[in-house]
Amino acid sequence: MRVAPYVFILPFILSFLIFYLYPILSTFVMSFQQVYPGQVEFIGWTNYGKLNNPEFKVALQNSARYTVYTIALLIPIPLLLAVLLNIGNRKLNSLYRSILYVPSLVSIVVAGTIMRLLLASSSKSIVNTIAAVFGAEPRQWLLGGPTQAMLLLLILALWRWVGVNIIYFLSGLQNIPEELYEAADIDGASGLQKLWRITIPLLKRTTIFVTTISIFGGFAMFEESFILWAGKPSPNNVGLTIVGHLYNKGFQEGEMGMASAIGIVLLIIVFTLSVSLLKIFSFFAEEGKR
């Protein structure tokens, strides 16, 4: 009977060892190597030294900026929408939830391709056709400058992930006792006061979770920019991210050792930020009290 629990968790342990731990350890070892077809040479910290270049710094800045912007958008907007969807007509709210969640089911390749076609430079593209109705000249929406390029990336992220974060916040709202709102109503609290004094504080754990996965998603962004600009440079290279730089080094330039070093640095950045966030909000202390 004592063996049974280990048998049940064996699939998880095996999948973790094969698909997570082994690739991380293999990548860590490869980051100290120069890899050629059929030949491997240990070169110490050379690959990490090569990271001190302008291209990597631009990629790091772009990833950090994109992560900050997405967190600034994908926390308050889904939170407010979840609060609104949690009240009112339940049948209509179920429909709105489904509509908002559907974009997350669409492949990023499909979503990016559709957006690229909508914003094509041709005067016959849908956006330029609509703009022409209002007397505007056709524009190169995808090549309009770094600010516009970042805005397009954020619109794509907002469209795709708002529904997912709404689901997280809605599940958090279900755990808030109704008695607290009833007591606030008796005390004459306004809707804004209930949101600020009850809802937001009691959604702290959900907000921490959403922020943590947003950090991971922000630094892992690659497909969006790759699809939007068809693998070509974006305006002022604003679409170049750490993962994009890793892809260029590993699969286009064949420097698998340096690509592994970039991956390890990315892992350290995301891990450090996530643990720091949990530490700042005393997440581990709350877990210990449970």
C-alpha positions as CSV (number, residue, x, y, z in Angstrom):
1,M,0.0,0.0,0.0
2,R,2.9,2.4,0.7
3,V,4.1,2.0,-2.9
4,A,0.8,3.2,-4.3
5,P,1.3,7.0,-3.8
6,Y,4.7,6.8,-5.6
7,V,3.2,4.9,-8.5
8,F,0.5,7.6,-8.9
9,I,3.0,10.4,-9.0
10,L,5.6,8.5,-11.1
11,P,4.3,9.9,-14.4
12,F,4.7,13.5,-13.2
13,I,8.2,12.8,-11.8
14,L,9.3,11.2,-15.1
15,S,7.8,14.0,-17.2
16,F,9.4,16.6,-15.0
17,L,12.9,14.9,-15.2
18,I,12.7,14.3,-18.9
19,F,11.0,17.4,-20.2
20,Y,12.1,20.0,-17.7
21,L,15.1,19.2,-15.5
22,Y,17.2,17.4,-18.2
23,P,16.8,20.2,-20.8
24,I,17.7,22.8,-18.2
25,L,20.8,21.0,-17.1
26,S,21.7,20.2,-20.8
27,T,21.3,23.9,-21.7
28,F,23.4,24.9,-18.7
29,V,26.3,22.6,-19.8
30,M,25.9,23.7,-23.5
31,S,26.2,27.4,-22.5
32,F,29.9,26.7,-21.7
33,Q,30.5,25.0,-25.0
34,Q,31.1,25.9,-28.6
35,V,29.0,23.5,-30.6
36,Y,29.8,22.5,-34.2
37,P,28.2,19.7,-36.2
38,G,29.8,16.6,-34.7
39,Q,32.2,18.6,-32.5
40,V,31.9,20.1,-29.1
41,E,34.5,22.2,-27.3
42,F,34.4,23.6,-23.8
43,I,35.2,27.3,-23.8
44,G,34.4,28.4,-20.3
45,W,32.6,31.7,-19.8
46,T,33.2,32.9,-23.3
47,N,29.6,32.7,-24.4
48,Y,28.5,34.7,-21.4
49,G,31.2,37.3,-22.2
50,K,29.8,37.7,-25.7
51,L,26.5,38.8,-24.2
52,N,28.0,42.2,-23.5
53,N,27.0,43.5,-27.0
54,P,24.5,46.1,-28.1
55,E,22.1,43.6,-29.7
56,F,21.6,41.7,-26.4
57,K,21.1,45.0,-24.5
58,V,18.4,46.1,-27.0
59,A,16.7,42.7,-26.7
60,L,16.8,42.9,-22.9
61,Q,15.4,46.5,-22.8
62,N,12.6,45.6,-25.3
63,S,11.6,42.5,-23.3
64,A,11.7,44.5,-20.0
65,R,9.7,47.4,-21.5
66,Y,7.1,45.0,-23.0
67,T,6.8,43.1,-19.7
68,V,6.1,46.3,-17.7
69,Y,3.6,47.6,-20.2
70,T,1.7,44.3,-20.4
71,I,1.6,44.1,-16.6
72,A,0.3,47.6,-16.5
73,L,-2.5,46.7,-18.9
74,L,-3.2,43.0,-18.1
75,I,-3.8,43.5,-14.3
76,P,-6.2,46.5,-13.9
77,I,-8.3,46.0,-17.1
78,P,-9.1,42.3,-16.5
79,L,-9.7,43.0,-12.8
80,L,-12.3,45.7,-13.5
81,L,-14.0,43.6,-16.2
82,A,-14.1,40.6,-13.9
83,V,-15.8,42.7,-11.2
84,L,-18.3,43.9,-13.7
85,L,-18.9,40.4,-15.0
86,N,-19.4,39.1,-11.5
87,I,-22.5,41.2,-11.0
88,G,-25.6,41.8,-13.0
89,N,-27.3,39.5,-15.4
90,R,-25.8,36.0,-15.2
91,K,-26.8,34.8,-18.6
92,L,-25.4,37.8,-20.4
93,N,-22.3,37.7,-18.3
94,S,-21.7,34.1,-19.3
95,L,-21.9,35.2,-22.9
96,Y,-19.5,38.1,-22.4
97,R,-17.0,35.7,-20.6
98,S,-17.1,33.3,-23.5
99,I,-16.6,36.2,-26.0
100,L,-13.6,37.6,-24.1
101,Y,-12.0,34.1,-23.6
102,V,-12.2,32.9,-27.2
103,P,-9.2,35.0,-28.4
104,S,-6.9,33.0,-26.0
105,L,-7.9,29.8,-27.9
106,V,-6.7,31.3,-31.2
107,S,-3.1,30.3,-32.2
108,I,-0.7,33.2,-32.0
109,V,0.5,32.4,-35.5
110,V,-3.1,32.8,-36.8
111,A,-3.8,35.9,-34.7
112,G,-0.5,37.5,-35.8
113,T,-1.0,36.6,-39.5
114,I,-4.5,38.1,-39.5
115,M,-3.3,41.3,-37.8
116,R,-0.5,41.6,-40.3
117,L,-2.9,41.2,-43.2
118,L,-5.3,43.8,-41.6
119,L,-2.4,46.3,-41.2
120,A,-0.7,45.7,-44.5
121,S,0.8,48.7,-46.3
122,S,-1.3,48.1,-49.4
123,S,-4.1,50.6,-50.0
124,K,-6.4,47.6,-50.3
125,S,-5.8,46.3,-46.8
126,I,-8.8,46.4,-44.5
127,V,-7.5,49.1,-42.2
128,N,-6.3,51.4,-45.0
129,T,-9.6,50.9,-46.8
130,I,-11.5,52.0,-43.7
131,A,-9.1,54.9,-43.3
132,A,-9.7,55.9,-46.9
133,V,-13.5,56.2,-46.2
134,F,-12.6,59.0,-43.7
135,G,-10.3,60.7,-46.2
136,A,-7.0,59.4,-44.7
137,E,-4.0,58.5,-46.8
138,P,-2.8,54.8,-46.8
139,R,-0.2,54.2,-44.0
140,Q,2.5,51.7,-43.3
141,W,1.0,50.7,-40.0
142,L,3.6,48.0,-39.2
143,L,6.5,50.3,-40.1
144,G,5.3,53.5,-38.6
145,G,7.9,53.8,-35.9
146,P,9.0,52.2,-32.6
147,T,6.1,53.6,-30.5
148,Q,3.5,52.4,-33.0
149,A,5.2,49.0,-33.3
150,M,5.2,48.6,-29.5
151,L,1.5,49.7,-29.4
152,L,0.6,47.0,-32.0
153,L,2.3,44.3,-29.9
154,L,0.4,45.5,-26.8
155,I,-2.9,45.5,-28.6
156,L,-2.2,41.9,-29.7
157,A,-1.3,40.9,-26.1
158,L,-4.4,42.7,-24.7
159,W,-6.7,41.1,-27.2
160,R,-5.4,37.6,-26.6
161,W,-4.8,37.5,-22.8
162,V,-7.5,39.7,-21.2
163,G,-10.0,36.9,-21.2
164,V,-7.6,34.5,-19.5
165,N,-6.8,36.9,-16.7
166,I,-10.5,37.7,-16.3
167,I,-11.1,33.9,-15.6
168,Y,-8.4,34.0,-12.9
169,F,-9.9,37.1,-11.2
170,L,-13.4,35.7,-11.5
171,S,-12.3,32.6,-9.6
172,G,-10.7,34.8,-7.0
173,L,-13.9,36.8,-6.6
174,Q,-15.9,33.6,-6.0
175,N,-13.9,33.1,-2.8
176,I,-14.7,36.5,-1.3
177,P,-17.6,36.0,1.3
178,E,-20.8,37.8,0.4
179,E,-21.2,38.7,4.1
180,L,-18.4,41.3,3.7
181,Y,-20.2,43.2,1.0
182,E,-23.5,42.9,2.9
183,A,-21.8,44.4,6.0
184,A,-20.3,47.2,3.8
185,D,-23.8,47.9,2.3
186,I,-25.2,48.3,5.9
187,D,-22.4,50.7,6.7
188,G,-23.3,52.7,3.6
189,A,-20.1,52.0,1.6
190,S,-20.1,53.0,-2.1
191,G,-19.2,50.7,-4.9
192,L,-15.8,52.2,-5.2
193,Q,-15.1,51.9,-1.5
194,K,-16.1,48.2,-1.6
195,L,-13.8,47.7,-4.6
196,W,-10.9,49.4,-2.8
197,R,-11.4,48.2,0.7
198,I,-12.7,44.6,0.1
199,T,-12.2,43.3,-3.4
200,I,-8.7,44.4,-4.2
201,P,-7.1,43.4,-0.9
202,L,-8.8,40.0,-0.9
203,L,-7.7,39.4,-4.5
204,K,-4.1,39.9,-3.5
205,R,-3.1,36.2,-4.0
206,T,-4.8,36.1,-7.4
207,T,-3.1,39.4,-8.4
208,I,0.3,38.0,-7.4
209,F,-0.3,34.9,-9.5
210,V,-1.4,36.9,-12.5
211,T,1.6,39.2,-12.2
212,T,4.0,36.3,-12.0
213,I,2.7,34.6,-15.1
214,S,2.7,38.0,-16.8
215,I,6.4,38.4,-16.1
216,F,7.0,35.0,-17.6
217,G,4.8,35.7,-20.6
218,G,6.4,39.2,-21.2
219,F,10.0,37.9,-21.2
220,A,9.0,34.9,-23.3
221,M,7.4,37.0,-26.0
222,F,8.7,36.1,-29.5
223,E,6.1,34.7,-31.8
224,E,4.1,37.9,-31.9
225,S,6.9,40.1,-33.2
226,F,8.2,37.3,-35.5
227,I,4.8,36.9,-37.1
228,L,4.0,40.6,-37.3
229,W,7.1,41.5,-39.2
230,A,7.5,38.2,-41.0
231,G,11.0,37.6,-39.4
232,K,12.3,40.9,-40.7
233,P,13.6,43.8,-38.5
234,S,10.9,45.9,-36.9
235,P,11.0,49.7,-36.6
236,N,14.1,50.6,-34.5
237,N,14.3,46.8,-33.7
238,V,11.5,47.2,-31.1
239,G,10.3,43.7,-31.8
240,L,13.7,42.2,-30.9
241,T,13.3,40.3,-27.6
242,I,15.5,38.1,-25.6
243,V,13.9,35.0,-27.0
244,G,14.1,36.5,-30.5
245,H,17.8,37.1,-29.9
246,L,18.2,33.5,-28.7
247,Y,16.4,32.2,-31.9
248,N,18.7,34.3,-34.1
249,K,21.8,33.1,-32.5
250,G,20.8,29.4,-32.2
251,F,18.9,28.7,-35.4
252,Q,20.0,31.3,-37.8
253,E,23.6,31.8,-36.9
254,G,24.2,28.3,-35.6
255,E,25.8,29.5,-32.3
256,M,24.0,27.0,-30.0
257,G,26.4,27.6,-27.1
258,M,25.7,31.3,-27.0
259,A,21.9,30.7,-27.5
260,S,22.1,28.4,-24.4
261,A,23.8,31.2,-22.5
262,I,21.0,33.6,-23.4
263,G,18.5,31.0,-22.3
264,I,20.2,30.6,-18.9
265,V,20.3,34.4,-18.4
266,L,16.6,34.6,-19.3
267,L,15.9,31.8,-16.8
268,I,17.8,33.6,-14.0
269,I,16.0,36.9,-14.8
270,V,12.5,35.4,-14.7
271,F,13.3,33.3,-11.6
272,T,14.8,36.3,-9.7
273,L,11.9,38.6,-10.6
274,S,9.2,36.0,-9.7
275,V,10.8,35.1,-6.4
276,S,11.4,38.8,-5.5
277,L,7.7,39.6,-6.3
278,L,6.6,36.7,-4.0
279,K,9.0,37.9,-1.3
280,I,7.9,41.6,-1.5
281,F,4.2,40.6,-1.1
282,S,5.1,38.1,1.7
283,F,3.6,35.2,-0.2
284,F,5.9,32.7,1.5
285,A,5.0,34.0,4.9
286,E,1.3,33.6,4.2
287,E,1.9,30.1,2.9
288,G,3.7,29.3,6.2
289,K,0.7,30.4,8.3
290,R,-1.6,28.0,6.5
